[in-house]
Amino acid sequence: MASTPSEPTSAAPTTTTTSDSTATMPPLMYGTAWKKERTADLVYEAIKAGFRGIDTAAMTKHYDEAGTGEGIRRAIREGIISRKDLFVRCPKTLLAWSTLQSYLPSSPDPSRRGKILRLGISNVHSVSLLDVLPGVGVVQNRFRAVERAWDRQIRSWCEAKGARYQGFWTLTGNPSIWDYPAGPAVFVQAIADGAGVSCAEAWYVLMMERGVVVLDGTTDVGGHMRGDLEARGKVAEWRGTEEGKHVWGVCWEKFLRVVDSA
Ligand SMILES: NC(=O)c1ccc[n+]([C@@H]2O[C@H](COP(=O)([O-])OP(=O)(O)OC[C@H]3O[C@@H](n4cnc5c(N)ncnc54)[C@H](OP(=O)(O)O)[C@@H]3O)[C@@H](O)[C@H]2O)c1
């Protein structure tokens, strides 16, 4: 697995969907960063495989917004989805915050009302900033142990305010959990073995079950893309068995102790 470059760490508010979409935010979203000239094809393949949430941005150093649009249009043209079924995140700058607010469903201006369903912010590590920005509905941050202590404070803020928390660097930023030299953490491995998924997939499922919206930028169309989408269903099926229910319960407690205990 290649390590991925980081985006600027400044807080950048983001809009998350547009007027002609009524889709809700799915627990696993496709991340389009660093795909360059492959962006359109990979976005198309991701939608074809079953992703219904797409994360893009206007920062040309990291994203190809036009390519993302092209991939989406191709999928719509082929009848794989309609626009209203797709949840799209597209960031703007912090300066635009108050203007963007006027497009929320609560806007007093009927011509703007509801063109944006949620406003979000990324790379924010201060609860006080969140407290002074009105209408934050999404926070997109690094979800990792090192440096951010699993972003506990920010996740708690989101839970208290009803905002969604989106996590990136979930695999590359946490090698100690799922890929340390001696092998993955025992509870991740136990879920993977029981449910017949890979350790990375088991890790994704644990985060999703905890309410983290996972950003997944896989380029492995035939393998990881489908595997990541199918993993939650496989784990749910296994949890329906007596043994699966028991093993999951033990692993879940361990997982919560890791990511939620100070
Ligand atoms: N707001 C921000 O500042 C910010 C910063 C970073 C990222 N993001 C967003 O988050 C998205 C995700 O970025 P990320 O940095 O978390 O990393 P990522 O692009 O998801 O890539 C992480 C690595 O995970 C691998 N992977 C995925 N599924 C796997 C599986 N089942 N088994 C093994 N490996 C697997 C990928 O390899 P393969 O290609 O081989 O599957 C890739 O090398 C980005 O595309 C972007 O949309 C936002």
The ligand as an SDF file (V2000), in Angstrom:
LIG
                    3D

 48 52  0  0  0  0  0  0  0  0999 V2000
   -9.5280   16.8480    3.3740 N   0  0  0  0  0  0  0  0  0  0  0  0
   -8.2670   16.4340    3.3050 C   0  0  0  0  0  0  0  0  0  0  0  0
   -7.3190   17.1550    3.6740 O   0  0  0  0  0  0  0  0  0  0  0  0
   -7.9720   15.0650    2.7750 C   0  0  0  0  0  0  0  0  0  0  0  0
   -6.6750   14.5360    2.9170 C   0  0  0  0  0  0  0  0  0  0  0  0
   -6.4080   13.2410    2.4780 C   0  0  0  0  0  0  0  0  0  0  0  0
   -7.4170   12.5260    1.8540 C   0  0  0  0  0  0  0  0  0  0  0  0
   -8.6610   13.0620    1.6850 N   0  0  0  0  0  0  0  0  0  0  0  0
   -9.7310   12.2880    1.0250 C   0  0  0  0  0  0  0  0  0  0  0  0
   -9.7090   10.9690    1.5380 O   0  0  0  0  0  0  0  0  0  0  0  0
   -9.5520   10.0140    0.4640 C   0  0  0  0  0  0  0  0  0  0  0  0
   -8.8020    8.8130    0.9700 C   0  0  0  0  0  0  0  0  0  0  0  0
   -7.4630    9.1570    1.1670 O   0  0  0  0  0  0  0  0  0  0  0  0
   -6.4800    8.3790    2.1460 P   0  0  0  0  0  0  0  0  0  0  0  0
   -5.2990    9.2610    2.3100 O   0  0  0  0  0  0  0  0  0  0  0  0
   -7.2190    7.9660    3.3670 O   0  0  0  0  0  0  0  0  0  0  0  0
   -5.9870    7.1340    1.4080 O   0  0  0  0  0  0  0  0  0  0  0  0
   -6.5070    6.2540    0.1720 P   0  0  0  0  0  0  0  0  0  0  0  0
   -6.4490    7.0920   -1.0570 O   0  0  0  0  0  0  0  0  0  0  0  0
   -7.7840    5.6080    0.5230 O   0  0  0  0  0  0  0  0  0  0  0  0
   -5.3670    5.2100    0.0010 O   0  0  0  0  0  0  0  0  0  0  0  0
   -4.9220    4.4480    1.0270 C   0  0  0  0  0  0  0  0  0  0  0  0
   -4.3980    3.1870    0.5380 C   0  0  0  0  0  0  0  0  0  0  0  0
   -5.3600    2.2300    0.9120 O   0  0  0  0  0  0  0  0  0  0  0  0
   -5.2720    1.1500    0.0130 C   0  0  0  0  0  0  0  0  0  0  0  0
   -6.4790    0.3350    0.1800 N   0  0  0  0  0  0  0  0  0  0  0  0
   -7.7860    0.6340    0.0380 C   0  0  0  0  0  0  0  0  0  0  0  0
   -8.5750   -0.4140    0.3130 N   0  0  0  0  0  0  0  0  0  0  0  0
   -7.7250   -1.4100    0.6680 C   0  0  0  0  0  0  0  0  0  0  0  0
   -7.8950   -2.7350    1.0740 C   0  0  0  0  0  0  0  0  0  0  0  0
   -9.1030   -3.2870    1.1650 N   0  0  0  0  0  0  0  0  0  0  0  0
   -6.7860   -3.4810    1.3590 N   0  0  0  0  0  0  0  0  0  0  0  0
   -5.5430   -2.9580    1.2740 C   0  0  0  0  0  0  0  0  0  0  0  0
   -5.3160   -1.6990    0.8860 N   0  0  0  0  0  0  0  0  0  0  0  0
   -6.3840   -0.9350    0.5840 C   0  0  0  0  0  0  0  0  0  0  0  0
   -5.0540    1.7910   -1.3050 C   0  0  0  0  0  0  0  0  0  0  0  0
   -4.3630    0.9460   -2.1750 O   0  0  0  0  0  0  0  0  0  0  0  0
   -5.0590    0.3580   -3.5170 P   0  0  0  0  0  0  0  0  0  0  0  0
   -5.2050    1.5160   -4.4350 O   0  0  0  0  0  0  0  0  0  0  0  0
   -4.0890   -0.6690   -3.9820 O   0  0  0  0  0  0  0  0  0  0  0  0
   -6.3680   -0.2370   -3.0730 O   0  0  0  0  0  0  0  0  0  0  0  0
   -4.1730    3.0200   -0.9610 C   0  0  0  0  0  0  0  0  0  0  0  0
   -2.8200    2.7170   -1.1720 O   0  0  0  0  0  0  0  0  0  0  0  0
   -8.8380   10.8250   -0.6290 C   0  0  0  0  0  0  0  0  0  0  0  0
   -9.0250   10.3030   -1.9190 O   0  0  0  0  0  0  0  0  0  0  0  0
   -9.5080   12.1710   -0.4770 C   0  0  0  0  0  0  0  0  0  0  0  0
  -10.7510   12.1610   -1.1290 O   0  0  0  0  0  0  0  0  0  0  0  0
   -8.9590   14.3100    2.1580 C   0  0  0  0  0  0  0  0  0  0  0  0
  1  2  1  0
  2  3  2  0
  2  4  1  0
  4  5  1  0
  4 48  2  0
  5  6  2  0
  6  7  1  0
  7  8  2  0
  8  9  1  0
  8 48  1  0
  9 10  1  0
  9 46  1  0
 10 11  1  0
 11 12  1  0
 11 44  1  0
 12 13  1  0
 13 14  1  0
 14 15  2  0
 14 16  1  0
 14 17  1  0
 17 18  1  0
 18 19  2  0
 18 20  1  0
 18 21  1  0
 21 22  1  0
 22 23  1  0
 23 24  1  0
 23 42  1  0
 24 25  1  0
 25 26  1  0
 25 36  1  0
 26 27  1  0
 26 35  1  0
 27 28  2  0
 28 29  1  0
 29 30  1  0
 29 35  2  0
 30 31  1  0
 30 32  2  0
 32 33  1  0
 33 34  2  0
 34 35  1  0
 36 37  1  0
 36 42  1  0
 37 38  1  0
 38 39  2  0
 38 40  1  0
 38 41  1  0
 42 43  1  0
 44 45  1  0
 44 46  1  0
 46 47  1  0
M  CHG  2   8   1  16  -1
M  END
$$$$
